[in-house]
C-alpha cells in the first residue's frame, strides 16, 4: 500500500514539473525571411526577435546555417549581423529566432585552453567537458555590494609592484602605441602574478602573433592557469566585440567560485573600433573622430563588470592602443576616466632598450594609499621626486651647464639615476614571482634613502634615526643586476 502511495506521489511530482516546463516554454517558432543584405547588415522581414537575440540564417547548397545577432530595427525590418562569414546568404533565406542571447560555455576545464570569440575551442584539443551555460553579457555587481580594495596583488614586474602598485580587484589601463611591448608585458605578468587564474582576451590581434604570444610570452607555466580568448583582426566586427564579453563572462564564472582572477584584455581600442563598425553599419551617426555614441556607452558596461564582489575578485588590466601616441585621444580619455589608474609605456624608453618601458612619472595608481603602508608610499614618492628632478634638469646636465653642489636634490638625483634605472629594468625572461614582492619593496626603500628598510609583519619599519628625515638626503651606490 505504501509503495503504491509513493508511486502516486512521484507521478504527481513529475506531472507538476512537466506542467511548469510546458507553461514556461516558448512553443511559438519565430521565423522570417531575408530581404536585403547591404555591407555587414542582413535585413529580414516577418521576424519576431529582440535586440541581442541570436538567430540562425539558413544557407543553400549544403552549407551550414549562419548564426547572427539582432542589432536593431529599421522601417519594420529586423537588422542582423552575422557571427561568422555571410557567404551563402541569399534573398528569401529563412531566419529563425532562438529566443536566447549569446551564451558561453564555462567550466574549470577551460584552464589551459584557447577559445575563439564566441567561446568555442580553437586549439585542436577537442571538446571541453562538464560545461555550463552563462550569458555573455551581464550586469556589473551592485555598487554597494563591492568590498573595498585593501589588499595588494603582485604583478611580478618590479616597476609596477614598486611604483604603480595594483590592488586585488583594481582595474588598471596600460596605455601605449603600437610596438612598445604591451603583449610582452602581459605575458610577463601572466607568468609571474600572484592571482590564481588568468583570463586573457586578444581582440583584433594579428593572426601571426596569437601562437607566438601563447608559446613565447605566456609559456607552458602561464598557459596552465590561463584561459585565452582570441578574435583575430580578420574576424567579423561582431565576433571581435563578443570576444571581450565572452572573456569577461568566463572571468565572472571563476570569480563566483571565490577565486582571484586576473583579466587581461588587449586591446580596448580594438573593441571600440569593432563597436564603431557595428554602429556605423546600422546607421548610427559618427561623433568624436568617427566613433559613434554607442561606443562610449558600451565602454563602462564592459569595464565595470570587473572589480571586487562578495564572492571573489577580478583584477582588470586593459591595454589601450593610443592613436599616434596621443594619450588624450577619445578612447584613451574615456577609458582613463573609468578605470582606477593607468600605466603609460613610453616609446622613447622602448627605443632606448629600457624594458619594460614603463613611464613611472606618467603612471598613476589611484589606490596606492589603500594597499601599501605609509612608509612604502613615502619611499615611492621620494624615488619619483628624484626622477622628476633629474628629468627637469636633464638638458642642463647633458650640456654640462649644471655645477655639482649647486642643489643638493639635483646632486642626489644624479647619484641615484643609475641605481633607479637598473631597478626599473627587468628582462623578459627574468624570473619574478609573488615571493619577490617584499624584496622589491625593500629595494625601493633602499633606493629612496640611506638605509635598509626591514619588513616586520608585512610593514616597513623606519630606523629611529631616520624618523622625519628626508629620504633623499644621502643616496648610496646601489648595485642591482639589470
N, C-alpha and C positions, 0 to 999 in steps of 0.2 A: 504493500500500500504506500509506504513512504517513498519507495523508488518511483512509483507512478506519479506521486505528487511532485517529486523533484524533476521528473521529465517534463511535466506540465509547466512548472516554473521556468525551466530552461527554455522551453519553446516560446513562452510569453516574453522572456527577455530578448530572445533572438528576433521575434516579431517586432518588438518595440524598437530595437536597433535598426532593423530594416525599414521601419516606417519613418524614423528620423532621417535615415540616409536618403530615402526617396523624397522626403519633404525638402531637404536641403539641396538636393541635386538639381543641376541646371540641365533639364532634359530637352531644352529647345536648341536645336542645331542652327547656329547663325552662319549664313554663307552670303557671299556677294560675288561680284564679277569684276574683273579688271577692265577698265575702260580707257585708261591712259597711262603712259609712263614717260615722264619728262625728267631727264637728268637722273637724280637719285630717288625721285619720288614716284611711287606707284599709286595711282588713283583708282579707287574701287567704289562701286555703287551697290546699294542694297545691303550693305554690311552693317550689322549692329555690333559695335565694338566700342571700347573705351580707350582713351589715351593711355599708352603704356601697355596695352594688352598685346600679347603675342599671337600672331595668326600664321597660317600656312598658305602659301600660294602654290597651286598645282602647276606643274610644267609638263609639257607633252613629250612624246618620243622616248619614254622610258627614263626620263631624268627624275631624280628625287625632288620632292617638294622643297620650296624655298621658305625658310622662316622669315617673318617680317614683324615689325612692331608698328603699332598705330602711333603716329607723331602729330596728328592734327586733323582738322576738317576744313573743307572749302566748298562753298556753294552746294551743300548737300552731299558731297562726296567725302569718303574717308581717305586720308593720306597715310600711306605706309612707307616705311623704309626697310629695305631688305637687310637681314642679318647674315649676309653672305653674298655670293655672286647672283646678279639678277638675270643671268643668261637663261633662256628658255621661257621667260615670262612673255605671254602674248595676249592680245585682246580676247576678252571673254574667259580668261583663265579663272577657275574657281578659287575664291578666297574663303577660308574657314577660320572663324574666331575660336580661340582655345578657352577664353573666359578667364585666363590667368596671366599675370605679368611674368616677366623673365625671372626664373628661379635658378638657383645654383646648388649643385650637389656638394655637400660638406661632410667631412669625416676626418678622423685622426689619421687615416691612411693617406691623406693628401700630402703629408710631410715627405719631402724629397722628390716631389713630382712637379712637372711643368704642365700648365694648362693654357688653353687659348683664351681669348677674350670673353667667351661665353661659359668658361669653366669646364671645358671638355679636355681630356688628356691629349697632349700633343707630343709626348716624349717616347712613344712607341713601347711603353712598358705594360700595355694592356689596360683593361678597365680597373677602376678603383672600387674596392669592396666596401660594404657596410655604409652606404651613403644615405644621407638625409637631405631633404629639400629645404632651402632657405631663400626667401625673396632677395633679389639682388639689390633692390632699393628699399631702404627702411628709414624710419625717423631717428634722429640722434637721441641719446639718452636725455631724460628730463634734466634741465639745468640744476634744479635743486637736489637731484639725486647724485650728482657728481661729487665724490670726495675731493678734498683739497689735495694738491700735489705737494708732498713734503719729503719725498724720497728720491734720491739721485739714481739714475741708471747710467752705467758706464757704456760708452760707445767704442772704447778701445782705441781712440785716437787722442794722443796727448794734447794737441792743440785745442780740441773740443772739450775733453774732460776737464782741463785746467782752466781754460779761458772762456768757453761758452758751454757751461755745464747744462745737462739735459735732465729733466725730472721724469719720473715714471708716469707716463700719461700725458706728457707735454707734446706739443706739435711745433716742430721747427721747419723752416724753409731753407733750402740750400739754393742760393741764387748764383748763377754763373752763365757765361756764354758757352758756345759750343767748343769742345776740345780742351776744356780746362781741367778735366779729371773728375767729373761727377760720378760716372759709373765706377771708376776705380775706388773712389772714396766710399760709395755704397757697399761694394764688395768687401772692402776692408772692415767696415762697420759690421756687416753681416757675419763675418768670421769671428769677430772679437767682442761683440756686445754681450752684456750680462743678461739681456732679455731671453726668455725661454724659447720663443718661436719668432721666426722672421716670415713675413708675407711681403713678397717683392713684386711690384707691378711695373711692367715695362710697357708704356703707352706710346705708340708710334715709333718704336725703336727700329733701327736698321736691321734687316734680316741677318746680315753678316755678323752682327755683334751679339746676338742672343746666345748662341752656343759658346761664343768667346767669353761672354760675361759669366756664364754658368761654370765653365771649366777653368778659366784663368782667374777671374776676380772672385767668384764665390767659392770655388773649390769643393772637394768632397765633404770636408768638415762643415762648411757653411750650408751646403745643399741639404745635408742630412736633417737639419732642423728648420728648413725653409720650404715655402710654397712659392713657386714662380708663376705669375700670370702674365702672359705676353700677348699683345696685339701689335703686329708689325705695321710699318707705315703703309704697306700695300693693302691692308685690310679696309673694308668699308668704314666710313666715319662712325656709324652707329656701333660697330663692333669695338672700335677704339674707345668710344665713350663708355660702353658697358664694361670694358676691362677694368676700369677704375672702380666701378660699383661692385663688380664680382670680387675683386681683391679685398675691398672693404668688408663685404659680407663674410668672406672666409675669415678675416681677422676678427670680426664680431663673434663668429662661432667659437673660436678659441678663447676669446675674451670672456664669453658667457660661461665657459668651463672654469673660470677663475685663473686663467693663465695670463702671464705678462707678455704681450705681443708687441713686436716692433714692425710697423707697417712702413715700407719704403716705396715711394711712387716716383717714377721717372718717365715723363715729367707732367706737371700740372699744366704747363703751357700747351703741350700737345693735346691734352684733354680739352682745354679751352678751344683750341683750333678745331677739334672734331665737333664740339657743340656749335661752333660758328658755322661749319659746313651744314649741319642739320638745320640750324635756324635760317640761314640764307635760302636753303632749298625749299623750305615751306613758306617762304615769302616774308620772313621777319626783317624789318629794316635794319641796316647796319648802323652802328653808333661809333664809339671811340675806336679809331684805327680799324674799322671794319668789323669789330666784334659786336655781336648782337646783344640786346639787353638780357636775353636768357642766359648768356654766358656768366654774367655777374650774379644772376640769381642762382645758378647751378653751383657755383664755387662753394658758398657756405653750406649748401646741402651735402656736399661731399666731404668737406674738410671738418665740419662739426661732428661727424659721426665717429671720429677718433677721439681719444682722451680717456679720462677715468670713468668708471661706472661702479655700481655697488658690488659687482662680482669680480671684475678684473680690470685690466687697463690696455689701451692701445696707444703706444708711443708712436707718433707720426713724424716721418721725415719726408718732406715733399720737395722735389727739385723743381726749380723754375728756370727755364731756358730763356734768359733775358735777350731781347731783340737788340742787336747791335751793342751789347754790353751796357745798355741803358737800364739802370736799376730802378728807374721811375716810370718805365713803360706800363701800360694799363694793367696787364695781368700781374706783373710783379707788385705793383702798388696795391692792387686789390687783395692778393694773397698775403702780403706783409701785414695788412690791416686785420686779417682774420686769425693768423697764427700767433703763437706765443713766443716768437723770437725768430731770428734769421741768421744764417751763416752765409757769408759772402766769399766766393772764391775769386781770386784776382788773377787775371791773365798775365799781368806783369810778373807776379811771383812764379806762375807756371813757366813762363819763358825763361826765368832766371834759374830754373831747376829746383825750386823750393816746393817740395811735396810733403804733405798736402798743401795746396795753395790757398790756405785759409787767411783771409784778411781780418786779423783779430780786431783791429780798430774799427772796422765797419760792421762787425758781427755783434749781435746782442741776444742774450737770453733773458726774457722778462721775468723768469722765476729764480734768478740766481740768489736772491735774498731768502727764498723759501727752502732751498735744497742744499745749501752749503753753509758752513759755520761762518760767523763774522770774521774769524781770522783768515780763512781761505779767501773770502771775498776781498778782504783788505790786501792780501798778497797779490791777488789778481789785479786789483786796481793799481797797485804800485808798479807791476810789470807793464800794464797798459800806459801808465804815466811815463815810464821810461821810453817805451816805444813811440809814444806820441811826441815826446820831447826830441828824440833823435830824428823823427820824420820832419818836424818843424825846422830843424837846423841842418837838415841833410845837405842842402845846397851850399851853405857856408862851410860845412865840414869838408865837402868834396873839393872845393877850390882852395882850401887851406886858409880861409879867412877867419876861422874861429881859433882863438888862442886859449890853450889849456889853462884852467884856473879862473877863467872869467865867470863861469857859472857852475857851481857845484853839481846842480842837477844835470846839466848837459855833460859834464865830465862823467857822472855816474852812468848816464845813458850810453855814452861812447864805450865805456868799460864793459857794460852789460850787453851790448849789441851781439857780440859773438856767441856768448852762452845762451842768450834768448833765442837766437836763430837756430842754434843746434838743438835746443829743447823743442822748438816748434816743428822741426823737420822730423819726418818718420818715413822709413822705407815702406813700399807697398807690401813687401813680404816680411817686414819686421814684426816678430810676434808681439802681441799685446792682448791682454785679457782683463777681466774684472779684477783679478788678483793684483794687477799692477796699478790699479786706480789710486790706492793710497800712496804708493811710491811716486806716482805722477804728481800728486798734490804736495808731497814732501819736497820734490824737486822745485815745484813752483814757489813754495815758501822760501827755499834756499836762494832761488833766483832773485826774489824781491828784497832780500835783506842779507845781513852778515851773520846769519845763524842757521842752524839746522832745527827745523820745527818738528818736535816729536808728536806722534799720534797717540792719544790716550782715549780709548773707547770711541774711536772714530772721530775725535775732535782734536784739532791742533791746539797745543798749549804753548804760548809765547813765553820765553825765558823772562824772569823778573827784570833783568837789566835792560830789556828791550821794550818794556811796557811804556806806551806813549811815545816811543821814539820813531821818527820817520824811517820807513823800511829802506829807503834808497840812500841812506847816509853813507853806507860803505858796501860796495859790490865786490865780493871777492871773485877771483878767477874760478870758473866752474867748468869742468870738462864733462860734457855729456856726449856720448857717441851719436853721430848723426845717422 
